[in-house]
Amino acid sequence: MKPIAMLGAAILGLAAAAPPARAADVPGIRGDYLRSIADVEQKLVSLAEATPQRKFFWRPMKGVRSISEVYMHVAGANYIIPTYAGVKAPPDITPEMEKSVTDKARVIEALKDSFDHLREAITNTPDADLDKRVQTFAGEMSVRELYLLVVAHGHEHLGQSIAYARENGITPPWTAAEEAKAKALADAKKHGDKEAPKPAGAAK
């Protein structure tokens, strides 16, 4: 490989290895958006991981989205909504993927990739552009409102996904972890109370 080509490959490699911007590194409301979508992403992905593949086709009734369709709907919105602020979506992002992608591993990958894209879009938007007015499917709004819309959209469908999981006997992993911690503390306290020596002179 020629030196210039090697240098180019090295630069590309470093860029690919660079970690995404942390919310703490981004000032103002954009940092607030990043913190909020990080919470949504972590919970949606953990729910998807806790859901068996066979349940990805489950829907509460005819005519509404299935579990996999809700996840892919969120992924699609993470790409499409920023386009109204001038952020290009990858060419392979289409409305059809909401129904065509049902494999658990692919759905989880699509979710993660979409949140990476959304994070990059918000991070790279200068504060000066947040008050720009843009035309969207929901009418005219500022870029600030547009990103608030996509954040709220993620939270809306997180709530829907939690309800879907509960209907299928799946406890959200973060709730299960809290319940397990509370039980462990209660068990430890109970065990400690049994083992603790009684103070001198205490009634028998």
The 8 nearest C-alpha neighbors of each residue, nearest first, counted from 0:
[[1, 5, 4, 2, 3, 6, 8, 7],
 [0, 2, 4, 3, 5, 6, 7, 8],
 [3, 1, 5, 4, 6, 0, 7, 8],
 [4, 2, 6, 5, 1, 7, 0, 8],
 [3, 5, 7, 1, 6, 2, 8, 0],
 [4, 6, 2, 8, 3, 7, 1, 9],
 [5, 7, 3, 9, 4, 8, 2, 10],
 [8, 6, 4, 10, 9, 5, 3, 11],
 [7, 9, 5, 11, 6, 10, 12, 4],
 [8, 10, 12, 6, 7, 11, 5, 13],
 [11, 9, 13, 7, 12, 8, 14, 6],
 [12, 10, 14, 8, 9, 13, 15, 7],
 [11, 13, 9, 15, 10, 14, 8, 16],
 [12, 14, 16, 10, 15, 11, 17, 9],
 [15, 13, 11, 17, 16, 12, 10, 9],
 [14, 16, 12, 13, 17, 11, 18, 10],
 [15, 17, 13, 14, 12, 18, 11, 19],
 [16, 18, 14, 15, 13, 19, 12, 20],
 [19, 17, 16, 20, 15, 21, 14, 13],
 [20, 18, 21, 17, 119, 115, 118, 16],
 [19, 21, 24, 18, 22, 122, 25, 119],
 [20, 22, 24, 23, 19, 25, 33, 30],
 [21, 23, 30, 33, 25, 24, 34, 20],
 [24, 22, 21, 25, 30, 26, 20, 34],
 [23, 25, 21, 22, 20, 26, 30, 122],
 [24, 26, 30, 22, 23, 29, 27, 122],
 [27, 25, 30, 29, 24, 28, 23, 22],
 [28, 26, 29, 30, 31, 25, 126, 32],
 [27, 29, 31, 30, 32, 26, 143, 25],
 [30, 28, 32, 31, 27, 33, 121, 26],
 [29, 31, 22, 25, 33, 28, 32, 26],
 [32, 30, 28, 34, 29, 33, 35, 27],
 [33, 31, 29, 35, 30, 34, 28, 36],
 [34, 32, 30, 22, 36, 35, 31, 37],
 [35, 33, 37, 31, 32, 22, 36, 30],
 [34, 36, 32, 38, 33, 37, 31, 39],
 [35, 37, 39, 33, 38, 34, 40, 150],
 [38, 36, 40, 34, 35, 39, 33, 41],
 [37, 39, 35, 41, 36, 40, 42, 34],
 [40, 38, 36, 42, 37, 41, 43, 154],
 [39, 41, 37, 43, 42, 38, 44, 36],
 [42, 40, 38, 44, 39, 43, 45, 37],
 [41, 43, 45, 39, 40, 44, 46, 38],
 [44, 42, 46, 40, 45, 41, 39, 47],
 [43, 45, 47, 46, 41, 42, 40, 48],
 [44, 46, 48, 42, 47, 43, 41, 49],
 [47, 45, 49, 43, 44, 48, 42, 171],
 [46, 48, 44, 50, 45, 49, 43, 107],
 [47, 49, 45, 46, 50, 44, 107, 51],
 [48, 50, 46, 47, 45, 51, 172, 169],
 [49, 51, 47, 48, 46, 52, 54, 169],
 [52, 50, 53, 54, 49, 55, 48, 103],
 [51, 53, 54, 55, 103, 50, 102, 56],
 [54, 52, 51, 55, 56, 57, 50, 103],
 [55, 53, 57, 56, 52, 51, 50, 66],
 [54, 56, 67, 66, 52, 53, 57, 65],
 [55, 57, 54, 65, 66, 67, 53, 58],
 [58, 56, 54, 65, 55, 66, 59, 53],
 [57, 59, 65, 60, 64, 66, 56, 63],
 [60, 58, 57, 61, 63, 65, 163, 64],
 [61, 59, 58, 63, 62, 64, 57, 65],
 [60, 62, 63, 59, 58, 64, 65, 57],
 [61, 63, 60, 64, 58, 59, 65, 68],
 [64, 62, 61, 60, 65, 58, 59, 68],
 [65, 63, 68, 69, 58, 66, 62, 67],
 [64, 66, 58, 68, 57, 67, 56, 69],
 [65, 67, 55, 69, 68, 57, 56, 58],
 [66, 68, 55, 70, 69, 65, 101, 71],
 [69, 67, 65, 71, 97, 64, 70, 66],
 [70, 68, 72, 66, 67, 71, 64, 65],
 [71, 69, 67, 73, 72, 68, 74, 66],
 [72, 70, 97, 74, 68, 73, 69, 75],
 [71, 73, 69, 75, 70, 74, 97, 68],
 [74, 72, 76, 70, 71, 75, 153, 77],
 [75, 73, 71, 110, 113, 77, 72, 76],
 [76, 74, 72, 78, 77, 73, 71, 79],
 [77, 75, 79, 73, 78, 80, 74, 72],
 [76, 78, 74, 75, 113, 117, 79, 80],
 [77, 79, 76, 75, 88, 80, 81, 113],
 [78, 80, 76, 82, 81, 77, 75, 88],
 [79, 81, 82, 76, 78, 83, 77, 149],
 [82, 80, 83, 84, 86, 79, 78, 85],
 [83, 81, 86, 85, 84, 79, 80, 87],
 [82, 84, 81, 85, 135, 80, 133, 134],
 [85, 83, 82, 81, 86, 142, 133, 145],
 [84, 86, 82, 83, 87, 81, 133, 88],
 [87, 85, 82, 81, 84, 88, 120, 83],
 [86, 88, 82, 85, 89, 81, 78, 79],
 [87, 89, 78, 90, 86, 79, 82, 92],
 [88, 90, 91, 92, 87, 78, 93, 116],
 [91, 89, 92, 88, 93, 87, 78, 79],
 [90, 92, 89, 93, 88, 96, 94, 95],
 [93, 91, 90, 89, 88, 75, 94, 96],
 [92, 94, 95, 96, 91, 75, 90, 97],
 [95, 93, 96, 97, 92, 75, 98, 72],
 [94, 96, 93, 97, 98, 99, 92, 100],
 [97, 95, 99, 98, 100, 94, 93, 71],
 [98, 96, 71, 68, 95, 72, 99, 94],
 [99, 97, 96, 100, 95, 68, 101, 71],
 [98, 100, 96, 97, 95, 101, 68, 102],
 [101, 99, 96, 98, 102, 97, 106, 105],
 [102, 100, 67, 103, 99, 106, 55, 98],
 [103, 101, 105, 104, 100, 106, 52, 55],
 [104, 102, 106, 105, 52, 101, 107, 55],
 [103, 105, 107, 106, 102, 108, 48, 109],
 [106, 104, 108, 102, 107, 103, 109, 100],
 [105, 107, 109, 103, 108, 104, 102, 110],
 [108, 106, 110, 104, 109, 105, 103, 111],
 [107, 109, 105, 111, 106, 110, 112, 104],
 [110, 108, 106, 112, 107, 111, 105, 113],
 [111, 109, 107, 74, 113, 108, 112, 106],
 [110, 112, 108, 114, 113, 109, 107, 115],
 [113, 111, 115, 109, 114, 110, 108, 116],
 [114, 112, 116, 110, 74, 115, 111, 77],
 [113, 115, 117, 116, 111, 112, 118, 110],
 [116, 114, 112, 118, 113, 117, 119, 111],
 [115, 117, 113, 119, 114, 118, 120, 112],
 [118, 116, 114, 120, 119, 115, 77, 113],
 [119, 117, 115, 121, 120, 116, 114, 122],
 [118, 120, 122, 116, 117, 121, 123, 115],
 [121, 119, 117, 123, 118, 122, 116, 124],
 [122, 120, 124, 118, 123, 119, 117, 29],
 [123, 121, 119, 120, 124, 118, 25, 29],
 [122, 124, 120, 121, 119, 125, 118, 126],
 [123, 125, 121, 122, 120, 126, 128, 129],
 [126, 124, 127, 128, 123, 129, 122, 121],
 [125, 127, 128, 129, 124, 29, 130, 27],
 [126, 128, 125, 129, 130, 131, 124, 142],
 [129, 127, 131, 126, 125, 130, 124, 142],
 [130, 128, 143, 142, 126, 131, 127, 141],
 [129, 131, 141, 128, 142, 143, 132, 127],
 [132, 130, 141, 128, 129, 142, 133, 127],
 [131, 133, 141, 140, 130, 142, 139, 134],
 [134, 132, 139, 140, 141, 135, 131, 83],
 [133, 135, 139, 138, 140, 83, 132, 136],
 [136, 134, 138, 137, 83, 139, 133, 140],
 [135, 137, 138, 134, 139, 83, 80, 140],
 [138, 136, 135, 139, 134, 140, 145, 148],
 [139, 137, 135, 136, 134, 140, 133, 141],
 [138, 140, 134, 133, 135, 132, 137, 141],
 [141, 139, 132, 133, 144, 138, 142, 134],
 [140, 142, 132, 144, 130, 143, 131, 133],
 [141, 143, 129, 145, 144, 131, 130, 84],
 [142, 144, 129, 141, 145, 146, 130, 147],
 [145, 143, 147, 141, 142, 146, 148, 140],
 [144, 146, 142, 148, 147, 143, 141, 149],
 [145, 147, 149, 148, 143, 144, 150, 142],
 [146, 148, 144, 150, 145, 149, 151, 143],
 [147, 149, 145, 151, 146, 150, 152, 144],
 [148, 150, 152, 146, 151, 147, 153, 145],
 [149, 151, 147, 153, 152, 148, 36, 146],
 [152, 150, 154, 148, 153, 149, 155, 147],
 [153, 151, 149, 155, 150, 154, 148, 156],
 [152, 154, 150, 151, 156, 155, 157, 73],
 [153, 155, 157, 151, 152, 156, 39, 158],
 [156, 154, 152, 158, 153, 157, 151, 159],
 [155, 157, 159, 158, 153, 154, 160, 152],
 [158, 156, 154, 160, 159, 155, 153, 161],
 [157, 159, 161, 156, 155, 160, 154, 162],
 [158, 160, 156, 162, 157, 161, 163, 155],
 [159, 161, 163, 157, 162, 158, 156, 164],
 [160, 162, 164, 158, 163, 159, 157, 165],
 [161, 163, 165, 159, 160, 164, 166, 158],
 [162, 164, 160, 166, 161, 165, 159, 167],
 [165, 163, 169, 161, 167, 166, 162, 160],
 [164, 166, 168, 162, 169, 167, 163, 170],
 [167, 165, 163, 164, 168, 162, 169, 59],
 [168, 166, 164, 165, 169, 163, 54, 57],
 [167, 169, 165, 166, 164, 170, 163, 171],
 [170, 168, 164, 165, 167, 171, 50, 166],
 [169, 171, 165, 175, 172, 168, 174, 164],
 [170, 172, 174, 173, 46, 175, 169, 161],
 [173, 171, 175, 174, 176, 170, 45, 46],
 [172, 174, 176, 175, 171, 177, 42, 45],
 [175, 173, 177, 171, 176, 172, 178, 170],
 [174, 176, 172, 178, 173, 177, 179, 170],
 [175, 177, 173, 179, 174, 178, 172, 180],
 [178, 176, 174, 180, 179, 175, 181, 173],
 [179, 177, 175, 181, 180, 176, 182, 174],
 [180, 178, 182, 176, 177, 181, 175, 183],
 [181, 179, 183, 177, 178, 182, 176, 184],
 [180, 182, 178, 184, 183, 179, 185, 177],
 [181, 183, 185, 179, 184, 180, 186, 178],
 [184, 182, 186, 180, 185, 181, 187, 179],
 [183, 185, 187, 181, 182, 186, 188, 180],
 [186, 184, 182, 188, 187, 183, 189, 181],
 [187, 185, 189, 183, 188, 184, 182, 190],
 [188, 186, 190, 184, 189, 185, 191, 183],
 [189, 187, 191, 185, 186, 190, 192, 184],
 [188, 190, 186, 192, 191, 187, 185, 193],
 [189, 191, 187, 193, 188, 192, 186, 194],
 [192, 190, 188, 194, 193, 189, 195, 187],
 [191, 193, 189, 195, 190, 194, 188, 187],
 [194, 192, 190, 191, 195, 189, 196, 188],
 [193, 195, 191, 192, 190, 196, 189, 197],
 [194, 196, 192, 193, 191, 197, 190, 198],
 [197, 195, 194, 198, 193, 192, 199, 191],
 [196, 198, 195, 201, 199, 200, 202, 203],
 [199, 197, 201, 200, 196, 195, 202, 203],
 [200, 198, 201, 197, 196, 202, 203, 195],
 [199, 201, 198, 202, 197, 203, 196, 195],
 [202, 200, 199, 198, 203, 197, 196, 195],
 [203, 201, 200, 197, 199, 198, 196, 195],
 [202, 201, 200, 197, 199, 198, 196, 193]]
